[in-house]
């Protein structure tokens, strides 16, 4: 079998598929791209990505070698000649032979996976925007797998769904419009979230299919994103956790002071080489002071801010990273709460130990 392929278009498809290539060498086939005549697929034993691709071949090619081969060539098109155990790629007078494995050895097939879903959840632009914000709070501790991703509660209310994430220091919540009738929480692993956002940039729409033990995102351009659902992950009761720190009825926000961003930037600068970082925040007589100390120096800022007396320590990095997407703040006894203008997004940062 021989076919001529646009080299740039093929590289684009491979780079969209590449994130699900396994970085381990324990199972060699997971370091390969699968070509099935219509698409190219990668799979790392947990997640998979499939992108439409006009390469009329059936078989598995080593991912790293294939990409580097195509990058080394300069012609607009390349020619694939496919045999049972090898594929010859030619560009002008250049020729590279790559070992080829039969597609039957690839451990996943989207054609077999795409059965009738339990439910379908439309990923609106509003939801994707909230997902990006909630990724600030995802955890990395394998001892808490329920925090290594974002949880969707499809029926937060009759007209809304909610996203939640936490790393045990910060917690994010985002409410968005939804008419889903699915009731069970849906856990989206971090890799799935990141790829969902990346792949959505070139697609006009995406839906998330909930299957037994798996999630599949189906994009309007034919791209498919698959991940196994963690069997042993019980979603946290995030509203119960929030209730320990926040009383919604008495929660009032104030505009974030103009000096906040630069003040926390200075706090981070003087503590760049120190862990843990600590900034003391004191609100007294409508004056908020920020004090940061380290062996490298000190930073001290003062600004007007109305509220009751409070004093606590906080890691300035956690505050600085969320300031670009928030505009309101509330200083509470155990957490700092930040929100956006319409208050769809709530971000909590736990105080450190008392400075006294």
N, C-alpha and C positions, 0 to 999 in steps of 0.2 A: 504494500500500500504506500502511495506517495502523494503528498499534498503540499502546496505552497501556502505559507502563512505570513501574515503581517507581523513582523518581529516586535514592534512597539506595542501592538494590541495584545500579543501573547504575554509579553512581560507585564503589562498592566494587570491582566487576569491572574498571572502567577503571584504577583505581589499582593493582590487582594486575598488570595487563597493562602499565602505563605504563613500568616500568624498561627494557623492550626497545625503546622508541621512540627513534629516532635523534636525536642532538643536533646533527647536521650538516644543512646545507640542500642538499648536493650532489645528493641523489636525493630529491626532494620526497615521493614515495610512501612513503618510510620514516618520514616524520613523521605518518603516518596510522594509524588503527585500521582493521582489516578486520573487517567483520561478514558472517558467512556463513549467518545464519539460526539458528545454534545456539550460536555462540561469538564472542568478540572476540579478535583476534590483533594483536600488535605484532611488528615485526622490524627489526633495525638492521643487517642484512646479515651478521651473525655469529651472533646469538642471537635467539630468538623465544620469546614467551609466549602461550599461548592459554588463555582462561578461559571456561567455560560462561556464556552470557548470553542471556536471553530477549528479544532484540530481533529481531523478524521482518523483517529487512531484509538485502539483499545489496549491499555496496558499501563504499567506503573514505571515512572522514570524518577531517578534520584533527584530530589528537589534542589539541593545546593549546586550540584553539577550542572543541572539544566539551566538554572538562572545565570550562573557564571558564564556558561557557554554562550547564551544569548547576549549577555552584556558585552562579551568580548568581540562580538560580530558587529559590523557597521552597515550592512546592507539593509534596505527597507524590508525585504522579505527573506525568509529562510525556507528551505525545503526539508520536509520530514520523510524519510524512507523507513518504514516500520517492518521489522522482521520478528520472528518468534522470540528471540533472546537478545536482540539489540535494535537500537534505533539510530539511524545515521542522519545527522543534521548537517546540511551544507548551506554555505552562503558564499556565492561567487566561487573562488577556488579553494575555500576553506572547508574542511570536513572534520566532524567530531562524531565518534561512536560512543553511545551511552548504553550501558546494560539495561535491559528491559525485563520486567517481571510480569507475568500474566495477571490480568485484573482479578482473577478468582482469589488471589492471595490477599487482596485488600480487604480489611476486616469490616468495612461498613458500606452500605448501599442506600442512598437516599430513596431510590425507587422502592425499596422494601420498607423504609421508615415512614413514608408518606401515606399512612393509612388515615382512617377517620379520626380526627382529634377529639379529645374530651371537651375542649372549649377553644375559642379563638378570641384573642385580646388584641384589639387594634392599638398600635403604638403611634399615637398622635405626636405632632410636633411639640405640643405642650408636655406630654409625658417624657419625650426624649430630652427636652430641656431640663425637666426635673431630675431625670436619671443622671444627667451630667453633674448636677449640683450634689446629689446624694452620694456620688462616688468619692466625694471629699472625706466621707466618714467610714468607708468600708475598712474592715479589719484585715490583718494579715496573720493573725495568730491561729495556727492550725488546731489549737486546743478549743477554739470557738468557731467551728465551721459555719455556724448559723449567722456569723457576722462577716463572712468572706464573700459578700455580695450585697445585693439590694433586694428587699422584699416588697412585693406588690400586694396590697389588700384591695382587691377589685371592687368590693362593696363597702367602702368607707361610709358612704351614705347612698341615698337613692340615685343621686346624680354625680357622685364623685368617687374616685379611687385615690389611694394614698401610697406613696413610696416611703420606705424606711431603710436606714442603714446606721450602723454604729461600730466603733472601734474600741468601745469601753471607756473612752475619754470624751469623745464627741458623739453626738447623735443627730441625724438629719431626718427631716420629715418634709414631704412635698405633696400637696393636694392638687389634683387636676380633674377636669371634667371627664366623665366616662359613663356610658350606659351599659356596661358589662353586667351580665346576669350570673357570672361565675363567682362563687362565694369563697372558695378556699384560697389562702395566701399562696402566692407564687414566688419562689425563690430564684433569683437570677444571679448566678455566679459572676464574679468580677470579670473574668475573661469574656463571658457572654455579653455583659454590659458594655465593655470597651469596644468589642467588635460590632455590636449592634449600632453603636453611635458612629463608628468609623464607616461602616458599610452603608448606613442610612444617608450619608453625605452625598452619595451619587445615585440615590433612589428616590422616586416620587412618593413612595409609601411602603409600609411594612406592617405585617401582622404577625403576632406571636401565637403559635399553635401549642396547646398543652396536650401532650401525649403521655401515656403511662410510662413514668420513669424518664421522660425526656421533654425538652423544649425545642421547637424549631421556629426560627424567624424566617418568614418568606418575604422577600423584597420584590418590588414591582419590576426590577430588571432581571428577575430570574435567579438571583443569588439566594442561596440557602445557608443558614447558620444553625448548627445543631449543638446541643449540649445535653449530657446526661443530667438528670435531676438527682442531687445527693439523697440517697435513700435514708440516711441516718440524721438528717438535718431537720430539727423541729424549729419552725420560725419562732422568733422571740415575740412576746407580747409587748410590742413597743409602746403602745398607749399606756399600759400599766407602768412601764419604766418612766415614761414622761410624767405621769401623774405623781411620781415620787418627788419630782423636782419642780413641777410647774402646775399652778392652779390657773386653768384657762380663764376662769371668770374674773380673776384679779390681775391677769397679765396685762401690763401696759408697756408700750414701747415709746422710746424717744429717738429722735433723729441722731444718727451717729455723728459725733463732733468732727468738724473738718480736720482737726489736728490728729485724729486717731491713727490714720494710715502712716503718716510720717513718724508719729511717736512710737508705734510698734516696730517700724523699720529700724529706728535707732536702738530700741530695746534688743532687737535681734543682732544688730551689729556688735554691740558691746558684749554679747553673750555667745558669739559665734562658735567659740571653742569650748563652751561649758555645757555640761549635761548634768542634771536636768536644767533647762532654762527656766527662770522664774522672773516674772514682773509683778511687783506689788501694786495693786490697785486699791486706792482709798478714796471713798466718796464722803466728804464731810463739809457741811455748810455750803452746799451747792457747788463745791469745787472738787473736781476729780483729778487726782494725781497719779502718775505712773512712775514708778521708781525701779530701776534695774541696775544690778551690781554684778561685777565680775572682776577677775584678776586683771582683765584688759582695760577696764574703765567703768564709768557709770553713765547712766542716762536718766534724766529727770524731766518730766513734762507736767504741765498744769493747764486745766481747761475748765470752763463752766459746764456744769451738768446737774440738772435738778434731780433730787431723789433722797431717799433716806440713807442714813449712815451705814456704810458697809466697808469691810476691808478683807482682802483675800489675795492669794497668789494665783497666777495663771501662766501657762506657757505662751509666750507672745507669738510663736510660730502658728499655733492653732487659730489665734485671732486673725493674724495677718492674712492667712490663706483664704479666709472666707469673706473678708471685707469687700473684694471686687464684686460680689454677687449679693450683698446685703446693704441695707440702708437704714435699718432701725435696730435698736439695742435695748435690752432690759437687764439690769444687774440684780440678780436674785440671790438668796442666801447660800445656795449650793452650786448654782450654775450661772454662766452668762448666756443669755438667749439673744440670738440675732435673727432678723427676718428681712424679707424683701418688702417692697412698697405695698404690694397687695396682700401680703402676709400669707401667701400660699406656701412659702418656704420657711421652715423653722429649724434653726441650728443651735444645739446646746453644747456648751463647752464646760466640763466639770472643773470646779476650783481645785487647786492643789491644796496641800496641807496648810493649815492656818499659819500666817506669818508670826503670830505671837508665841 
